[in-house]
Amino acid sequence: MKKTVQDKKLNPLNFFAIRQLEVPAPHFEYIVIPMRYNLQSSIEKWVVENLRGRFYVGKCVEINSQNNVDTMLKIGFEEPKELSYFTLACPLLKY
C-alpha cells in the first residue's frame, strides 16, 4: 500500500506561534538589504518553507553610501548557520 501524504515533522515553534519575532533580538545574527516592492513577505515565506529556527524580518532606517536616509530590510536568525544558508540559497537575494 502506498502512502499519498508525506510525513512531515511538526515544528514546535510554528505550533506555538513563536518562530517569527516581532522585535529584533540582540543575540540574533543580522543582514541588512535594500527594500524592494513585496520583498518582505516573499522572504518570510521562503524562510518558513526552507528553514527551521527562529527569525526576524522587518523594516529599518539606515544611511546609505550617499549619506541619504533609506528604508532597508533587516533579516535576522537565531542560528548563525541559518543566516549563512539564507545568504547562499535564497533566490530572492540575487535580483
Residue pairs with C-beta under 8 A, 6 or more apart in sequence:
11 19
11 52
13 19
13 52
13 53
13 54
14 48
18 54
19 48
19 53
19 54
19 55
20 44
20 48
20 54
20 55
20 56
20 57
21 54
21 55
21 56
22 58
23 56
24 30
24 56
24 58
24 74
24 76
25 56
25 76
25 78
27 78
28 54
28 55
28 56
28 76
28 77
28 78
29 76
29 77
29 78
29 79
29 80
29 83
30 56
30 74
30 75
30 76
30 83
31 74
31 75
31 76
31 83
31 86
31 87
32 60
32 62
32 72
32 73
32 74
32 75
33 39
33 72
33 73
33 75
33 93
34 70
34 72
34 73
35 59
35 70
35 71
35 72
35 73
39 73
39 92
40 57
40 58
40 59
40 73
42 92
43 57
43 73
43 75
43 90
43 92
44 57
46 90
46 91
46 92
47 55
47 57
47 75
47 86
50 89
50 90
51 77
51 82
51 85
51 86
52 82
53 77
53 78
53 79
53 82
54 77
54 78
55 75
55 76
55 77
55 78
55 82
56 74
56 75
56 76
56 77
57 73
57 74
57 75
57 76
58 73
58 74
59 71
59 72
59 73
59 74
60 71
60 72
60 73
60 74
61 69
61 70
61 71
61 72
62 69
62 70
62 72
63 69
63 70
64 70
75 83
75 86
76 83
77 83
77 86
87 93
